[in-house]
Amino acid sequence: MNARILLASAALVVGGGAAAAQAAGPIKSGAGHGWPHTLSPNDFVRHVDNEWFPLKPGTKWRYRGLDGNTHMIDRMRVTPKTKTIEGVKTTLVHDVVYKHGRPTEITRDFYAQDRHGNVWYFGEATREVDRHGNTTSTEGSFQAGKHGARPGVLIPGHPRVGMTARQEYLKGHAADHFKVLDRNAHVAVPFVSSRHALRTKEWTPLEPGIIDNKYYVRGVGSVREITVKGAIERLRLVAFTHGGRTR
C-alpha cells in the first residue's frame, strides 16, 4: 500500500472515530439539582457493583407481595446482555410481575454505573399483557436520548441522609424521585434482616397521592417496598441468588 493510500485510510479511521464520539455525547442528565447537567460515555464504568444495587449477571431476586388485595410475585434477573444507549453500555435486567399465576407486566430495565458509584437508569421497555400474552399497554417506557428522555440516578454510590434525585425523566410519562431517609434502618423480610439498611422515600408527581418507602441491604439490593401513602402495595424479598449462587 503506498503512502497516499495509507494517509487516506488513517483519515477515514480518525474521522469515523470522531464522528462516533460526537454522536455519543454529551448526555443530558435528568437527575435534577445537585447532579451533573451533562454526562459523557467516558464517565461510566463497565460493571454495576454499587453495594446497595449490585448487578452481577445471573443474580436473581424473587419478591412476594400485594397490589391492593391481589397477591403478586415479582421476579428480577440480571442478564448477561447489554444495550448501548447514548454511547453507554448498559446492563439489562429482566423483570416480570405475576398475578393470579400469570405474567401481567414484563419489563426490560437498563442501568449503568458512573465512576463515582452512582447507578443511572437509562430506560425501561415495559409492557402490560393480558392472559393471552398480548400487550395492552407500554405506558412508562422510555429510553434516554429519545423524545426528550434523560437518564436519572436510581441510587447513589455514597448515599447520605437528605440526598435526593430524579430517577428517570420523560415529560408526562416517567418522573420517579427518591430521597434518602435513613442509613441505619431496621428491616426484616423472609430472606434477610438488617439493622443497617438504607431506607428511601420514592414518589412521582404523576401520582401525587402515592409515597413508597424502599429498603436496601448491602450486597443484596432492594429487599422491601411498602406504600406509606396511597393505595396499598408492598413487596418483600423471599429468595436471592447472587451471580448463580443461592444465598
N, C-alpha and C positions, 0 to 999 in steps of 0.2 A: 504494500500500500504506500503510495507516495505521500509527500509532506502535505500537499494541498488537501488530499482526501482525509488524512489524519486530523488536520485542523478543522475541517468541516464536521467530522464525526464528533470531535470534542465539543464543538459549539452546540451541536444537537443535544448532547448529553447534559451540558451545563444549562442550556435553555430549557430543556424538559424538566430538570430538577427545580429550576427557579419557578417555572410555571406551576409545578405541583405544590411547591411550598406556598406560593401566593394563593392558590386555590384552597389550601388547608387552613388559612388563618387570616386575620385574628378571629377568635371565637368570642362572641358576645356572651357575657355571663348573665344569668338570670337570678343569681343568688341574693342580690339586693345590697343594701347599705352595709359597709364594713368588709365587703368582699371585692375581689378584683372586678373591674368593669369589663376587661377583656382578658382572654387567655390565649395561649399558644399550644399547639400539639407538643412542643418541647417541654411544657410544664408537667406532663404526665408520665407516669412510670407504667411498666407493663402489667404488673400484678396488683390486685387489690388485697392488701394484707392488713388493713386497718383492724386493730384488735377488737373493736366493737362490731365490725361487719366484715369478717374475713370471707373472701370468695375464692376458695381453692376449688378447682374443678373436681367434681364428684361429691362435693358437700351437699347434704340434703337436710331439710327441716320438715317436720310434719306437725301441724297445729290442729287442735280441735277447738270449737267454739260455737257461738250463737250469733246469728244475724236476726235480731228481733226474737221471735220464738222458733226460728228454724235452725236446726243443728247443721253445722258445716265442718268440713275438713279442708285445710289449705296445705298443699304440698309444694315446696320450693326446691329447685335443684340447680346447682351451678354447672353449666355445661362447659365443655372444652371449646365451644365455638366462640368466635369473636365477630364483631361488626365494626368497621371503621366509619366513624361519624365525625365530620368536620376535621378529618386528619388524625383523629384519636382512635386507637384500637381499644374498643370497649369489650367488657366481659358480658356474656349473655346468660341471664338467669331465667329459667322457665318456671312459671308459677301457675298452678291450677287450683281453683276453688271448686269443691264438690258439695252439692246439696241434694238430699234425697238419693244419695248413692250415685249421682251422675255429675259430670263436669258442667258447671254453669258459667264459669269465666276462665278464660285461658289468656295468659299474658306472657310476653317476652320483654324483659327489662334489660336495660343496657347501662352499665356502670364503668367508671374509670377513676383511678386514684391519682391525685397530683403529688408532687414531690414533698409536700408538707403533710401527707397522710389523709387529706380530705377526700372523701368519696363523692364524686359528682355523678348526678343522674342525667344521662344523655337522652333518655327517651323510653317509651314503652309502646309496644304494639299489643293492645288489649282488645278482646272481643268477648261479648256475652253470647252464649249459644243456647239453643233450645234443646229439647230432649232428643232431637234427631241430629244434633251436632251442627245445625245451621246457624250462621251468625245473625244475631238480631240487633247488635249494636257494637260500635267501635268507639263510643264516646270515652274521652280521656286519653286517647292515643296521641302521642306527639313524638317528634324527633328533632333534636337540636339542629338548627340551621335551616329548617323547613317551615315556611309560612309564619316566620317570626318567632318560632320556638327557640328557647335558650336552655342550656343545662343549668341545674341548680345543685346545691350541696345536700346530699342525703344525710350525711353525718360527718362532723369534723374529725380531723385526725387527733386533735387535743382539745376535747370539749371542756368548756368552762361554764359554770352556772351563769345564766343570763344570756349566753350566746344564742343567736338566732339567725335564721337564713331561710330563703325561699328554696324549696327542694326541686321545683320544676316551674317552667313558665311557658305557657301558650295562652295568650289572652282569651279569656272566656271559656277555656277548656281545661287547663292544668295550672294550679296555683297553690299547691300544698306548701305549708310552712312548718318549721319546728322551732322550739325554744328549749334549751337545756334547763331543767328544773332542779336536778339533784345528781350528784356524783356518787353518793353512798346510800342509795335507796335499797330497801329490803324487798325482795321478790321471791316467791315460791311457786313453782309450776311442776307438773309431773316429772319433767326431765331434770330440772336443776333448781337449786335455791341459792341465793346470794344476799349478802348484806352490803355489797359494794356495786350494785347495779347502777347503770346510767338511766335516769328517767327523763323523758322528754314530753313536751306538750306538742300535739300536732293539730293543725286546723287549716281550713281553706276559706277564703272569702266567698267562694262559690256555694258553700253550705254554711252560712254564718251561725246556725244554731247547733253545730256539732263540734265538740272538742274531744280529742282522744289523748290518752297517755300511753306511751310505749316504754318498755323496759328492755335494756340491752345488758348482756353479760359478756365479759371479756372472753374471747376465744370461741364464742358461740354465735353471737348476733342477737337479733330480736327474740325475746322469749315470752313476752306478754304484751297484749294490746287490749285496752279497755276504754270504752266510751265513758267519759265523765260528765258530758253534757249532750243531750240529744237522744236519739233512738238507740236502744241497746245493741251493742256489738262488742264481742270480746273473743279473743283468741289466746290459747295457752300452748306452749311448746310441749309436745308429748314424746317426740323422738328426734334424734340428731345423729347424723353421720358425717364425720369430718374427713373429706377427701377420700372416701371409700372405707373409712374405719368407723364402726359404730361405737358410740360412747355411752 
